[in-house]
């Protein structure tokens, strides 16, 4: 009986957060180990379905860099990174779209539908809702940056009760253009800002932003982040993650979060507990 009572207490503790986020839009960037482990995939799907059932409007943006690299290697197509970003030649771009839109996007959509959500997979080419331009065509080829987001496309899907699952492929108005490979973190930030999300959550393979003693910062603002970047506390792969968070909050998203996707039910812990997990970033 005590176990049942404890279960009810947990539900009651979550009630204020369920009320707070009901009918709000939350964008989740899905990547890292949570996207490769079968067990974590299942936990992720369960989290999304629970949020969906209690009325939170979820939008998912996913990556897939490791699978792209794997297939390029198998096909013996050269791939190169500059400043941490993939150079997207036309040959590479074909594989990027094949993996992101044709494989990973449909895998996530099917998984969510199997668990009881009403998910639909799209890419930025659909209805040209993600317009992009080259980041630096001479240097990066078809690697792009988001120029505009047609928010109506996502709002229409949410209104019909769908969970949009977005592959970060940008469109170009030129007929026959192959599209652009967009960093999933930056795509998630741009989408969150355009559709009026109350928060954007980045699932990673780190606990969050750590100090030099490897202790977690639970909350950071823009000024603190710039100081931590300047003294080298924030460096390497964490820099683009915090930059994506800052892009989102600078564009009007109230909160951005970096959480550890290796933790079971990390999304629910972040949204439905007072303590949360990971690092929260605000202005």
VOZA-407981 format. One line per 10 residues: their letters; for each residue x, y negated, z of C-alpha. Coordinates in Angstrom, 1 decimal, always signed. Example, Ala and Ser with C-alpha at 12.3 -4.5 7.8 and 13.67 -1.06 7.14 Angstrom:
BEGIN
AS	+12.3,+4.5,+7.8 | +13.7,+1.1,+7.1
END
This chain:
BEGIN
XXXXXXXXXX	+0.0,+0.0,+0.0 | +2.8,-2.4,+0.9 | +4.3,-2.0,-2.6 | +0.9,-2.9,-4.1 | +0.7,-6.0,-1.9 | +4.2,-7.1,-2.9 | +3.2,-6.8,-6.5 | +0.2,-9.1,-5.9 | +2.5,-11.5,-4.1 | +4.8,-11.6,-7.1
XXXXXXXXXX	+1.8,-12.4,-9.4 | +0.6,-15.1,-7.0 | +4.1,-16.7,-6.9 | +4.1,-16.8,-10.7 | +0.6,-18.4,-10.9 | +1.7,-22.1,-10.7 | +4.2,-21.5,-13.6 | +1.6,-19.7,-15.7 | -0.7,-22.7,-15.2 | +2.1,-25.1,-16.1
XXXXXXXXXX	+3.0,-23.4,-19.3 | -0.4,-22.3,-20.6 | -1.0,-23.8,-24.0 | +2.5,-25.3,-24.1 | +5.0,-24.4,-26.9 | +8.3,-22.7,-26.0 | +11.0,-22.0,-28.6 | +13.3,-19.1,-27.9 | +16.5,-18.5,-29.8 | +17.0,-14.8,-29.8
XXXXXXXXXX	+20.5,-13.4,-30.2 | +23.5,-11.7,-28.6 | +23.3,-8.4,-26.8 | +19.5,-8.8,-26.3 | +19.2,-8.4,-30.0 | +21.4,-5.2,-30.3 | +20.6,-3.1,-27.3 | +17.5,-0.9,-27.7 | +16.6,-1.2,-24.0 | +17.0,-5.0,-24.0
XXXXXXXXXX	+15.0,-5.3,-27.2 | +12.1,-3.5,-25.4 | +12.4,-5.8,-22.4 | +12.4,-8.9,-24.7 | +9.3,-7.7,-26.5 | +7.6,-7.1,-23.1 | +8.4,-10.6,-22.0 | +7.1,-12.2,-25.2 | +3.9,-10.2,-25.1 | +3.3,-11.2,-21.4
XXXXXXXXXX	+3.8,-14.9,-22.3 | +1.6,-14.5,-25.3 | -1.2,-12.9,-23.2 | -1.2,-15.7,-20.5 | -1.5,-18.4,-23.2 | +2.1,-19.6,-23.8 | +2.7,-20.5,-27.4 | +6.0,-18.8,-28.4 | +8.1,-19.5,-31.4 | +11.2,-17.3,-32.0
XXXXXXXXXX	+14.3,-18.3,-34.0 | +16.8,-15.4,-34.4 | +20.3,-15.0,-35.6 | +22.1,-11.9,-36.9 | +25.8,-12.8,-37.5 | +27.2,-9.4,-36.4 | +25.0,-7.5,-38.7 | +25.8,-9.8,-41.6 | +29.5,-9.3,-41.0 | +29.0,-5.5,-40.8
XXXXXXXXXX	+27.2,-5.3,-44.1 | +29.7,-7.7,-45.8 | +32.5,-5.5,-44.6 | +30.8,-2.3,-45.8 | +30.2,-3.9,-49.2 | +33.8,-5.2,-49.3 | +32.6,-8.8,-49.8 | +35.2,-11.3,-48.2 | +33.9,-13.5,-45.5 | +35.6,-16.4,-43.8
XXXXXXXXXX	+34.9,-18.6,-40.8 | +36.0,-22.2,-40.4 | +35.5,-23.9,-37.0 | +33.4,-21.0,-35.9 | +31.0,-21.3,-38.9 | +30.7,-18.8,-41.7 | +31.6,-20.0,-45.2 | +28.6,-19.1,-47.3 | +29.5,-18.4,-50.9 | +26.7,-17.3,-53.3
XXXXXXXXXX	+27.7,-13.7,-52.8 | +27.7,-14.0,-49.0 | +24.4,-15.9,-49.1 | +22.6,-13.0,-50.8 | +23.7,-10.7,-47.9 | +22.8,-13.4,-45.3 | +19.2,-13.6,-46.6 | +19.0,-9.8,-47.1 | +19.9,-9.2,-43.4 | +18.2,-12.1,-41.8
XXXXXXXXXX	+14.9,-12.2,-43.7 | +14.7,-8.6,-45.0 | +16.0,-6.6,-42.1 | +16.2,-8.4,-38.7 | +13.2,-10.6,-39.1 | +10.9,-7.7,-40.0 | +12.4,-5.6,-37.2 | +11.6,-8.2,-34.6 | +8.1,-8.8,-36.0 | +7.3,-5.1,-36.1
XXXXXXXXXX	+8.6,-4.6,-32.5 | +6.5,-7.5,-31.1 | +3.4,-6.2,-33.0 | +4.0,-2.7,-31.6 | +3.9,-4.1,-28.1 | +0.7,-6.0,-28.6 | +1.6,-9.5,-29.9 | +0.4,-10.9,-33.1 | +3.7,-11.8,-34.7 | +4.5,-12.9,-38.2
XXXXXXXXXX	+7.9,-13.3,-39.8 | +8.9,-16.2,-42.0 | +12.0,-18.0,-43.2 | +12.6,-21.7,-43.9 | +11.9,-21.0,-47.5 | +8.3,-20.1,-46.8 | +6.2,-23.2,-47.6 | +9.7,-24.9,-47.7 | +9.0,-25.7,-44.0 | +12.8,-25.9,-43.2
XXXXXXXXXX	+14.4,-28.3,-45.7 | +18.2,-28.3,-45.6 | +21.3,-29.9,-47.1 | +24.9,-28.6,-47.3 | +26.9,-29.2,-44.2 | +30.0,-29.7,-46.4 | +29.6,-28.0,-49.7 | +33.2,-28.1,-50.6 | +34.3,-26.6,-47.3 | +31.4,-24.4,-46.2
XXXXXXXXXX	+29.5,-23.6,-49.5 | +25.9,-22.8,-48.8 | +26.1,-23.3,-45.1 | +23.5,-25.9,-44.4 | +22.1,-28.3,-41.8 | +18.4,-28.9,-41.2 | +17.2,-32.1,-42.9 | +13.5,-31.8,-42.0 | +10.9,-29.5,-40.5 | +7.3,-29.2,-41.7
XXXXXXXXXX	+5.8,-28.9,-38.2 | +2.3,-28.3,-39.7 | +3.3,-24.8,-40.9 | +4.2,-23.7,-37.4 | +1.3,-25.4,-35.8 | -1.1,-23.7,-38.2 | +0.3,-20.3,-37.3 | +0.1,-21.0,-33.6 | -3.5,-22.2,-34.0 | -4.3,-18.9,-35.6
XXXXXXXXXX	-2.8,-17.0,-32.6 | +0.4,-15.9,-34.3 | +3.9,-15.7,-32.8 | +6.1,-17.1,-35.6 | +9.5,-15.3,-35.9 | +11.8,-17.5,-37.9 | +14.8,-16.5,-40.0 | +17.1,-19.6,-40.2 | +17.3,-19.8,-44.0 | +16.9,-23.4,-45.3
XXXXXXXXXX	+15.1,-24.3,-48.5 | +16.1,-26.7,-51.2 | +13.7,-28.3,-53.7 | +15.8,-27.4,-56.7 | +14.1,-24.5,-58.6 | +16.0,-21.3,-58.2 | +18.3,-22.5,-55.4 | +19.5,-19.6,-53.2 | +18.9,-21.5,-50.0 | +21.1,-22.3,-47.0
XXXXXXXXXX	+22.6,-20.4,-44.2 | +21.7,-22.4,-41.0 | +23.2,-21.8,-37.6 | +20.3,-20.3,-35.5 | +21.0,-22.4,-32.4 | +20.8,-25.6,-34.5 | +17.7,-24.4,-36.3 | +16.0,-23.6,-32.9 | +16.8,-27.1,-31.7 | +15.4,-28.8,-34.8
XXXXXXXXXX	+12.2,-26.7,-34.8 | +11.7,-27.3,-31.0 | +11.9,-31.0,-31.5 | +9.7,-31.1,-34.6 | +6.8,-29.1,-33.1 | +6.8,-30.8,-29.7 | +8.0,-27.8,-27.6 | +8.2,-28.3,-23.8 | +11.4,-26.3,-23.7 | +13.9,-24.4,-25.8
XXXXXXXXXX	+15.6,-21.3,-24.4 | +18.9,-20.0,-25.8 | +19.6,-16.3,-25.1 | +23.3,-15.7,-24.9 | +25.9,-13.2,-23.6 | +26.9,-15.5,-20.8 | +25.3,-16.4,-17.4 | +25.1,-20.0,-18.5 | +27.6,-22.9,-18.2 | +30.3,-22.1,-15.6
XXXXXXXXXX	+32.7,-24.3,-13.7 | +36.4,-23.6,-13.6 | +35.9,-21.2,-10.7 | +33.4,-19.2,-12.8 | +30.4,-20.5,-10.8 | +27.2,-21.3,-12.5 | +25.9,-24.8,-13.0 | +22.1,-24.5,-12.5 | +21.4,-27.9,-14.0 | +23.4,-30.4,-16.1
XXXXXXXXXX	+22.6,-33.6,-17.9 | +24.2,-35.2,-20.9 | +26.7,-37.3,-19.1 | +27.9,-34.3,-17.0 | +28.3,-32.2,-20.1 | +30.4,-34.8,-21.9 | +32.7,-35.0,-18.8 | +33.0,-31.2,-18.7 | +33.8,-31.1,-22.4 | +36.4,-33.8,-21.9
XXXXXXXXXX	+38.2,-32.0,-19.1 | +38.1,-28.6,-20.8 | +35.6,-26.9,-18.5 | +33.2,-26.5,-21.4 | +35.2,-25.1,-24.3 | +35.3,-22.5,-27.1 | +32.0,-20.9,-28.0 | +30.1,-22.7,-25.2 | +30.6,-26.1,-27.0 | +28.1,-25.4,-29.9
XXXXXXXXXX	+25.6,-24.0,-27.4 | +25.5,-27.1,-25.2 | +25.6,-29.3,-28.3 | +22.5,-27.5,-29.6 | +20.8,-28.1,-26.2 | +21.7,-31.8,-26.3 | +20.4,-32.1,-29.8 | +17.1,-30.8,-28.6 | +16.8,-33.0,-25.5 | +18.0,-36.0,-27.4
XXXXXXXXXX	+15.2,-35.4,-29.9 | +12.6,-35.3,-27.2 | +12.4,-31.7,-25.9 | +12.2,-32.2,-22.1 | +14.4,-29.2,-21.2 | +16.8,-26.8,-22.8 | +18.1,-23.6,-21.1 | +21.1,-21.3,-21.7 | +20.3,-17.9,-20.2 | +21.9,-14.5,-20.0
XXXXXXXXXX	+20.1,-12.2,-22.4 | +21.8,-9.2,-20.9 | +19.6,-9.6,-17.8 | +16.4,-7.6,-18.0 | +13.3,-9.9,-18.3 | +15.6,-13.0,-18.3 | +12.9,-15.0,-20.0 | +10.3,-14.3,-17.4 | +12.8,-15.0,-14.6 | +13.5,-18.4,-16.1
XXXXXXXXXX	+10.0,-19.4,-16.7 | +8.0,-17.9,-13.8 | +10.4,-18.2,-10.8 | +11.4,-21.3,-8.8 | +15.1,-20.5,-9.0 | +15.2,-19.6,-12.7 | +18.3,-18.1,-14.3 | +21.1,-19.7,-16.3 | +21.7,-23.4,-16.9 | +19.0,-26.0,-17.4
XXX	+20.0,-29.0,-19.5 | +18.1,-32.3,-19.5 | +18.9,-36.0,-20.4
END
